[in-house]
Amino acid sequence: MAAEASSGASTGGSAGRRDGLWLLVIWIVLSIIGCLLVALVWGPHMPPGADSNTAASQQTDITVLATIATPVVIGVLLYFGWALAFWRQKPGDETDAAPIHGNTRIQALWITVTSVIVLALAVYGTVELIAPAGAGAGQGPQPIFNRGIPPATSLTSWQPNTNNVLQIQVIGQQWAFTYRYPQFGGFETTDLVLPVGVPVRFNVTSLDVIHSFWAYQLAVKADANPGVNNIAYTTPAHTGTFTVRCAELCGIWHGAMFDYGRVMTVPGFMNWAHATEIQLAAVTKMLPPYALTYDPTVLANVGKVNQELGLTSAGGGYYNPADPEQP
Amino acid sequence: MSLPARVATLVIAFLAVVAGGIFVALHYIGSQPPVEDYTSVASNGQVNVTLMTTPETTVTDKPDWVTYFIKNPQSGQFVHTTYFKVPAGTQVNITILGYDGCTPLRNPYWGRVTGTFTSTGQTNAANVSIFNGKKYGPVTSVSTLDSWANCSVQHTFAIPGLGLNVPVASPPTVAENNALCAAGPCVGPGADEGNAPHSVVKFSFRTPKAGGTFRWQCFVPCGGGYVDGNGGPMATLGYMMGQMEVQA
C-alpha cells in the first residue's frame, strides 16, 4: 500500500490523490475543532491564570502559541496514524518502496509557510514583551519596557491615584524572601502585600547567592542577583493570594524557599502598610538605609566591638592555613 | 570463556553495580542526623527542649565548624544533631545555650523576635541572660537585637514555616569573644568548657495541631572558611540547620 501510495503520488495515480485528499479534509476538520477547543475551552485555564495584567498577557500568549501549534501537532499525528493504518507493508511483500523525488512547489510552500509562522511569532512575541511592561520579567536595573507604568517620582511616599509607581524591594537570602516598602518608611517584612489594580515595580536583589523571585500567579519572574537591582513590573487584577517561589537552585533548602503573597483592596493595603510601618518601627531603625543593592562586607554604623573583632555581615571568615582541618 | 561463565560474570558485575548504587543512595543521600524524641517527655501540654550552639564541633571530623547540639531528653547528654521531634498542639519551651561569639547578621531584619507564644498569647520576645565566665547576668526580655550596632547576635533559630525567628544573643565584649568555649559540646567545669562565656536564651512557641515536618535554620552567615560564610555548616544538615518533626 505504501508503495502504491507513494507510486501514486509520484506518478499522479488515483490512490495517492485519494489518500492526500482524505488526509487534507480530515486535517482541516480536526484542526478547526482542535483550534476552537484550545483557544476557547483550554485557553482560559492555561497557566499562569489571569491574576495580573502580566499573567493575563502570558496566558494569551500561551493560548496563541498552543492554537497555532494545534494544526501542526494534528497534522503530524494524523499522518503518523494514517501511515500506520493504511501504508503498512503487507505480509510477504518484499518489494521496495517507490523512490522519493523532490517537489519544488511543496518545498517552497513549506519554507514559506514555516518562515511566515516563525517571523510572525517573533513580531508577536516582541510586541507582547513591550505591551505589558516587560511581561513580568526582570529587565535589569534600567528597564526599557515600561509602557503604562507611572514614573518613579517619589521614593519616600506613595498615595493611590497619583503619578508615582508603587515600589517594593524583594530581598533574597538563603533561604527566605523579605520585602521592603521604601515609600512607607522603608520597613521590611516577610509578608508581601500588594494593592489591586495598581502598577507595582519590584526591585529584586539578593544578599548572598543567586535566587529568583517568581510570583507565579502574577507571572512575575526576576533573578535576584547580589549587587544587582533587577526591575520587574506587574499590575494585580484580582484580590486573593499568590505563591512566591525561588526559581534558582540556591542551596540545600532551595525547595523550601517559598511563601505566599496577598493582593488586597487599595484601602486595605494602605491600612496594612501604615499599621506595619508603625509595628515594625523598632526593626526599621536597625536596617541599613534603603538602597537598591546591599554590600554585606560594608556595615553602616558598625559597632565598636564588631570593628575590633574585624566582623562584617559577610560572615564566614577564613581558616588559619596552619589549622590541621580545612574545609 | 564459556557462555554460562560469561553470563554469570555479567550478572555478577550487574549486581555489584546495583549494590554499589544502593549503598551510595542509602549511605550518603538517605543518611541524616539522629532524631531527639521529646514526645515522651511532654506533660501538661508543654515540652522543654534544650539546644546548644558551639564555636567548634570537636566530636566530629569538622572541628572548626560551628554547630547546634540538642540535649537528649533521657540521658541529658548533648548529641550532635539538629533533628528533634515534639508533639503537636504543644507549647515548646526552648532553651538555647549560646557558646559562640558574635557575627553581624547579613540582614539585620533577622534580629527581630517573631512567632513566640506562651499560654498568655503571642509575645514576640525572648528572655536572655549572659554568663560572662563568672556569673549570670540579669534575665532580660528582648524583642530585637541589633547585631550591627553591637556584638549581640551569634546565630538565629528560625522556623520559617511557623513564622518563628529568634536571634541567639552572644557575649558582648571583645574579651569574652576571645575566650570562647574550645570544645563541642561545651560541657564540663572548665573556663573553656561549660563555664566559658555564653548566653542563655529562652522562648516558647506552639506546634500546630495538624503536625508535620518543619525545617529550621540559622540566618547568620556563619560558615567559616566559605565564601561569604554560606557553605560548610550553613549548608550541611546537622550543623546550622535541621528539622523539627511535629507528631500529631
Contacts between the chains, C-beta under 8 A, distances in Angstrom:
chain1	res1	chain2	res2	distance
A	171	B	107	6.8
A	173	B	106	6.3
A	173	B	107	5.7
A	173	B	219	7.1
A	174	B	230	6.3
A	174	B	234	7.3
A	175	B	160	7.7
A	175	B	217	6.7
A	176	B	158	8.0
A	176	B	160	5.5
A	176	B	219	7.7
A	178	B	107	6.7
A	178	B	109	5.7
A	188	B	107	7.9
A	188	B	109	4.7
A	190	B	160	7.8
A	190	B	163	7.3
A	207	B	106	5.0
A	207	B	107	5.7
A	208	B	106	6.6
A	208	B	221	7.1
A	208	B	228	5.7
A	208	B	230	5.5
A	209	B	230	6.5
A	251	B	230	7.3
A	251	B	235	5.8
A	252	B	235	5.2
A	252	B	236	7.6
A	252	B	237	7.3
A	252	B	241	7.1
A	253	B	215	6.0
A	253	B	217	6.5
A	253	B	241	6.8
A	256	B	160	7.3
A	256	B	161	7.8
A	256	B	215	5.3
A	259	B	160	7.6
A	280	B	112	7.8
A	282	B	112	8.0
A	282	B	143	7.1
A	282	B	144	5.5
A	283	B	108	8.0
A	283	B	109	6.3
A	283	B	111	7.4
A	283	B	112	4.6
A	283	B	144	5.8
A	286	B	108	4.6
A	286	B	109	7.8
A	286	B	111	6.0
A	286	B	144	6.5
A	286	B	146	4.5
A	286	B	148	6.9
A	286	B	149	7.3
A	287	B	108	5.8
A	287	B	109	6.4
A	288	B	108	7.3
A	288	B	148	7.9
A	296	B	106	5.1
A	296	B	221	7.3
A	296	B	228	6.5
A	299	B	104	6.1
A	299	B	148	5.1
A	300	B	148	7.1
A	301	B	148	6.5
A	301	B	149	6.2
A	302	B	104	7.4
A	302	B	148	6.0
A	302	B	149	7.9
A	303	B	148	6.5
A	303	B	149	4.8
A	303	B	150	4.7
A	303	B	151	6.3
A	305	B	102	7.2
A	305	B	150	6.7
A	305	B	151	3.7
A	305	B	172	6.7
A	305	B	173	6.6
A	305	B	174	5.6
A	305	B	177	7.5
A	306	B	102	7.1
A	306	B	104	5.8
A	306	B	148	7.1
A	306	B	150	7.7
A	306	B	151	5.7
A	308	B	174	5.0
A	309	B	101	7.5
A	309	B	102	7.2
A	309	B	151	6.8
A	309	B	174	6.3
A	309	B	177	5.9
A	311	B	102	6.9
A	311	B	103	5.9
A	311	B	104	5.6
A	311	B	151	7.7
A	312	B	104	6.4
A	313	B	103	7.9
A	313	B	104	4.2
A	313	B	105	6.1
A	313	B	106	4.6
A	313	B	107	7.7
A	313	B	108	7.8
A	313	B	147	7.8
A	313	B	148	7.1
A	313	B	221	7.0
A	314	B	106	7.4
A	314	B	221	6.5
A	314	B	228	4.9
A	314	B	229	6.4
A	315	B	103	5.1
A	315	B	104	7.5
A	315	B	106	6.6
A	315	B	220	6.3
A	315	B	221	2.9
A	315	B	222	5.8
A	315	B	223	7.3
A	315	B	228	6.6
A	315	B	229	3.0
A	316	B	221	5.8
A	316	B	222	7.3
A	316	B	223	5.5
A	316	B	224	5.5
A	316	B	225	6.7
A	316	B	226	5.5
A	316	B	227	7.1
A	316	B	228	5.9
A	316	B	229	2.8
A	316	B	230	7.3
A	317	B	224	5.0
A	317	B	225	7.2
A	317	B	229	7.4
A	318	B	224	7.4
A	318	B	225	5.6
A	319	B	64	6.4
A	319	B	224	6.6
A	319	B	225	4.2
A	323	B	64	6.3
A	325	B	61	7.5
A	325	B	62	6.8
A	325	B	63	5.5
A	325	B	64	5.5
A	326	B	225	7.3
A	327	B	62	7.7
A	327	B	64	7.4
A	327	B	65	7.9
A	327	B	224	7.9
A	327	B	225	4.4
A	327	B	226	6.4
A	327	B	231	7.2
A	327	B	232	5.2
